[in-house]
Amino acid sequence: MVEDILKTPLSTWHRSMGARMVPFAGYDMPLNYPMGILKEHLHTRAKAGLFDVSHMGQAVIRPKSGDLSDAAAALETILPIDVVGLRRGRQRYGFLTNSDGGILDDLMVANRGEDFFVVVNAASKAADFALLQDALSSTCDIELLESHALLALQGPLSETVLAGLHPDVALMNFMDVRSMDFHGVPATVSRSGYTGEDGFEISLPGDVAADIAARLVAHQDVELIGLGARDSLRLEAGLCLYGHDLDTTTTPVEASLAWAIPKVRRAGGARAGGFPGADNVFAQLEDGPERRRVGLIPDGKAPMREGTEIFAEAGAPAIGRITSGGFGPSLNGPVAMGYVPTAYAQPGTALLAQLRGKMLPATVAKMPFVLPGYKRG
């Protein structure tokens, strides 16, 4: 028996706007709109695009003691990031790890002053929330925002557009978080996103999400953007997709995400370790991992998709595989990410990938492929 597909609060509205809907992470989601994936991608890079990401999991974590430091300390038992030092009104990227240091999911954590606001991936949210309940329930109350929507407004003109609903968004820098009121609608707004562009993510009650979305898309510089362009935008930005570039067999060090583990949580730090898999992660930080996630620029115009094998030379066994790949509209050419042995991870290294039975050249490249447009203070 096939389970009924889930719907976001905006599913009906998407159809009314001409969206091509597809199943994704158990949800009915827009793949693209009449503009098409290529134009949606380029519009987001040039102006502003509106995405529905309400399939993501949202939760609020409140300390039972009323002291937010208790919740921060509890979160550090499952996250290798600095939650204790996360200031009010700021957000941080992190990941949940298993006993081997593998990544269970990646997520965002925001300090709202009285609580922590957490956003996790759609496909992993049931397991993530169960883990949070198991690890934190003795010290924290966890509220799942199951009826909330999540909108993402992305692109260089997003500040100008969103300032029409609340002028204070112009005061925010990258990874700032604020509670705001959009004409009577309470919202949590973060200056972040998944495209490499400046932009905002807006958490708000689902029953008013379509109204706010309609107000935003009424702006002459805003177009609706679907999953297709969301994927090509994040790939150009060198951002990981869980279940593809990250999984339970991949550590943060292998994934080139060690930057998210600060000195205070590393060996010798004031709050070193204490998270699952710390010993393995510390060993890789000290000695280096056997493999690393790298960017790849294939020669020619043919995209190299997920699962494509990577070789150091023709006739030799494969040394790795591509985990994300496609056409990069901003670059007018293919881009990819994958894992190779550390000896082959240096930018400029010439490799081969097998595509439709042929060995084609690909070069290891620095990421992101497109420079970010974040607003920093």
C-alpha positions in Angstrom: 0.0 0.0 0.0 1.4 3.4 -1.0 1.3 6.0 1.7 -0.5 9.3 0.9 2.0 11.9 -0.1 2.3 14.8 2.3 1.5 18.4 1.4 2.9 21.7 2.5 0.6 24.5 3.4 1.3 26.0 0.0 0.7 22.9 -2.2 -2.7 24.0 -3.5 -1.3 27.5 -4.2 1.6 26.1 -6.1 -0.7 24.3 -8.5 -2.7 27.5 -9.0 0.5 29.2 -10.0 1.2 26.6 -12.7 3.8 24.5 -10.8 4.9 21.1 -12.1 4.6 19.0 -8.9 6.7 16.0 -8.0 7.2 13.7 -4.9 10.2 14.8 -2.9 11.1 13.5 0.6 7.5 12.3 1.0 6.0 15.6 0.0 4.2 17.0 -3.0 6.7 19.7 -4.1 7.1 22.1 -7.1 9.9 21.0 -9.4 9.5 24.1 -11.6 7.1 26.8 -12.7 6.2 27.9 -16.3 9.5 29.9 -16.5 11.5 26.7 -16.4 14.5 25.5 -14.4 17.2 27.3 -16.3 15.5 30.7 -16.2 14.5 30.3 -12.6 18.1 29.6 -11.7 19.4 32.7 -13.5 16.6 34.9 -12.2 17.6 34.0 -8.6 21.2 34.9 -9.3 20.2 38.2 -10.9 17.2 39.3 -8.8 15.1 37.4 -6.3 13.5 34.0 -6.2 10.9 32.6 -3.7 11.1 29.0 -2.6 8.7 26.9 -0.6 10.8 24.8 1.8 8.0 24.0 4.2 8.9 20.2 4.0 11.9 20.9 6.2 11.5 20.1 9.9 11.2 22.9 12.4 11.5 22.7 16.2 11.8 24.9 19.2 14.0 23.8 22.1 13.3 25.4 25.5 15.3 24.7 28.7 13.1 23.5 31.6 15.2 25.5 34.0 14.6 28.7 32.1 18.4 29.0 31.7 19.3 28.9 28.0 22.8 27.7 28.8 21.3 24.4 30.0 19.8 23.8 26.6 23.1 24.9 24.9 25.1 22.4 27.0 22.5 19.6 26.2 22.7 20.3 22.5 26.5 20.1 22.6 26.2 16.4 23.7 24.9 15.6 20.2 26.4 18.4 18.1 30.1 19.1 17.6 29.6 22.8 17.2 29.8 25.8 19.6 26.2 26.2 20.8 27.2 27.6 24.2 28.9 30.5 22.5 26.1 31.2 20.0 25.0 34.7 20.7 21.3 35.8 20.8 20.1 36.6 17.4 22.6 34.4 15.6 22.4 31.1 13.7 25.0 28.4 13.1 25.4 25.5 10.8 26.0 22.1 12.3 25.4 18.3 12.1 24.3 15.4 14.2 26.9 12.6 14.4 26.8 8.9 15.1 29.2 6.8 17.2 31.6 6.5 14.2 31.5 10.3 13.6 29.3 9.8 10.5 26.7 12.4 9.8 23.1 11.6 10.7 21.9 14.9 9.3 23.0 18.5 8.9 21.0 21.4 10.3 20.7 25.0 11.4 20.5 26.1 15.1 19.4 29.7 16.0 19.5 31.4 19.4 16.3 33.4 19.8 17.1 34.5 23.4 14.6 32.4 25.3 15.0 29.2 23.2 16.8 27.6 20.3 15.1 27.3 16.9 16.3 24.3 14.8 15.7 23.5 11.1 16.5 19.9 9.9 16.2 18.1 6.5 12.8 16.8 5.5 13.9 13.2 4.8 15.6 12.9 8.2 13.3 14.9 10.4 11.4 12.0 12.1 14.7 10.4 13.1 16.2 13.8 14.1 13.3 14.7 16.3 13.3 11.3 18.0 17.1 11.8 18.7 16.4 15.3 20.1 13.7 13.9 22.3 15.9 11.1 23.6 18.9 13.2 24.2 17.3 16.4 25.5 13.9 15.6 27.1 15.3 15.5 30.7 16.5 19.1 30.5 14.5 20.6 27.6 11.0 20.8 26.2 10.8 20.3 22.5 8.0 21.7 20.4 7.7 20.5 16.8 6.3 23.3 14.5 4.4 20.8 12.3 1.8 23.4 11.1 4.4 26.0 10.2 5.6 26.9 6.7 9.1 27.9 5.7 9.7 30.3 2.8 13.1 31.2 1.3 13.6 34.5 -0.5 17.0 34.3 -2.3 18.9 36.6 -4.5 20.7 40.0 -4.6 17.4 42.0 -4.5 15.9 39.9 -1.7 16.6 42.6 1.0 14.8 45.3 -1.1 11.8 43.0 -1.6 11.5 41.8 2.0 12.0 45.3 3.4 8.6 46.1 1.9 7.1 43.8 4.6 9.4 44.9 7.4 12.2 47.6 7.1 14.3 46.0 9.8 15.5 43.2 7.6 18.0 45.7 6.1 19.7 45.8 9.5 20.4 42.1 9.4 23.7 40.5 8.4 24.4 36.9 7.2 23.3 34.4 9.8 21.4 36.9 11.9 18.0 35.8 13.2 15.1 38.0 14.3 11.5 37.7 15.3 9.4 40.0 13.2 5.8 40.9 12.5 4.8 41.0 8.8 1.5 43.0 8.9 0.1 41.0 11.8 1.9 37.7 11.0 4.5 36.6 13.5 7.6 35.2 11.9 11.2 34.1 12.6 13.5 35.4 9.9 17.1 34.3 9.3 19.4 35.9 6.8 20.6 32.7 5.2 19.7 30.2 2.6 20.7 27.4 0.3 21.7 29.1 -2.9 25.0 31.0 -2.2 23.1 34.3 -2.7 22.1 36.8 -0.1 18.6 36.0 1.2 16.3 35.1 4.0 14.4 32.1 5.4 11.0 32.9 6.9 9.3 30.6 9.4 5.6 31.5 9.9 2.2 29.9 10.6 1.1 27.7 7.7 -2.4 29.1 7.5 -1.1 32.6 6.4 1.9 31.4 4.3 0.1 31.6 1.0 -0.9 35.2 1.7 2.7 36.2 2.5 4.0 34.3 -0.5 1.6 36.0 -2.8 2.6 39.4 -1.4 6.3 38.6 -2.1 5.8 37.2 -5.6 3.7 40.2 -6.5 6.9 42.2 -6.5 8.2 42.8 -10.1 11.6 41.4 -9.2 10.4 38.1 -7.6 9.7 34.8 -9.4 8.6 31.5 -7.9 11.5 28.9 -7.9 11.2 25.1 -7.7 13.3 22.2 -6.6 15.1 21.9 -9.9 16.7 25.3 -9.7 17.2 25.0 -6.0 19.4 22.0 -6.7 21.5 23.6 -9.4 21.9 26.8 -7.3 23.2 24.9 -4.2 25.5 22.8 -6.4 27.1 25.9 -7.8 27.5 27.2 -4.3 29.3 24.0 -3.2 26.6 23.1 -0.6 25.9 19.6 0.4 22.6 17.7 0.0 22.1 15.1 2.8 21.6 11.6 1.5 23.9 12.4 -1.5 27.0 14.3 -0.5 26.5 13.5 3.2 25.5 10.3 5.0 26.1 8.1 8.0 29.3 6.8 6.5 30.8 10.2 5.9 32.5 12.3 8.7 32.5 16.1 8.8 36.3 16.0 8.1 35.9 13.9 5.0 33.0 16.1 3.8 35.3 19.2 4.0 33.1 20.6 6.8 35.7 20.7 9.6 35.4 24.5 9.5 32.1 24.1 11.4 33.9 22.4 14.4 35.5 25.2 16.3 38.6 25.1 18.4 36.6 25.0 21.7 35.1 21.6 20.7 38.3 20.1 19.3 41.0 18.1 21.3 42.5 20.5 23.8 39.6 22.9 23.7 37.7 24.1 26.7 34.7 21.9 25.9 36.4 19.3 23.8 34.5 16.3 22.6 31.4 15.0 24.4 29.6 14.4 21.1 29.1 11.0 19.4 32.1 9.8 17.3 34.4 12.5 18.8 37.5 10.2 18.9 37.2 9.3 15.2 36.7 12.9 14.2 39.6 14.1 16.3 41.8 11.4 14.7 40.9 12.6 11.3 41.5 16.2 12.2 45.0 15.3 13.5 46.1 12.8 10.8 43.9 13.8 7.9 41.1 11.7 6.4 41.7 9.0 3.7 39.2 10.8 1.4 37.7 14.2 0.9 34.8 15.8 -0.8 36.0 17.9 -3.8 34.6 20.1 -6.5 35.0 18.9 -10.1 34.8 20.7 -13.4 34.1 18.2 -16.2 35.5 19.0 -19.7 32.9 19.7 -22.3 29.2 20.2 -21.9 28.0 16.8 -20.7 27.0 16.7 -17.0 28.5 14.0 -14.8 25.6 12.8 -12.5 25.6 11.2 -9.1 27.1 7.7 -9.1 29.5 8.4 -12.0 32.8 6.7 -11.1 36.1 8.7 -10.9 39.5 7.4 -12.0 43.1 8.5 -11.6 44.0 7.0 -15.0 42.4 4.9 -17.7 42.5 1.2 -17.1 43.0 1.5 -13.3 40.3 0.8 -10.7 37.9 3.6 -9.7 39.1 5.8 -6.9 35.9 7.5 -6.1 32.5 8.6 -7.3 30.4 11.7 -8.0 27.7 12.4 -5.3 26.1 15.5 -7.0 26.4 16.7 -10.5 24.6 18.6 -13.2 24.6 21.6 -15.4 25.6 25.0 -13.8 23.6 27.7 -15.6 25.6 30.5 -14.1 28.8 28.9 -15.5 27.2 27.6 -18.7 28.8 24.3 -18.1 28.8 21.1 -16.0 29.8 21.0 -12.3 30.0 18.2 -9.8 31.1 17.2 -6.3 32.4 13.8 -5.2 34.8 11.9 -3.0 38.4 11.0 -3.9 41.4 9.9 -1.9 43.1 12.8 -0.2 46.2 12.5 -2.4 43.9 13.5 -5.4 42.0 16.2 -3.7 44.3 19.2 -4.5 42.6 21.8 -6.9 44.0 21.4 -10.4 44.4 17.6 -10.2 43.4 16.0 -13.5 41.1 13.0 -13.2 38.8 11.0 -15.4 35.2 10.0 -15.1 33.4 7.3 -17.0 30.4 8.7 -18.8 28.3 6.5 -21.1 31.2 4.1 -21.5 33.8 6.8 -22.3 36.6 8.1 -20.1 36.3 11.9 -20.0 38.5 14.4 -18.2 37.5 16.3 -15.1 39.6 18.7 -13.0 39.4 19.1 -9.2 38.3 22.7 -8.5 38.0 25.0 -5.5 34.5 25.5 -4.2 32.2 27.3 -4.3 32.0 27.4 -8.1 30.2 30.7 -7.9 31.3 33.3 -5.3 28.7 33.9 -2.6 26.8 37.1 -2.3 26.2 37.0 1.5 25.8 40.3 3.4 28.5 40.3 6.1 28.9 43.0 8.8 
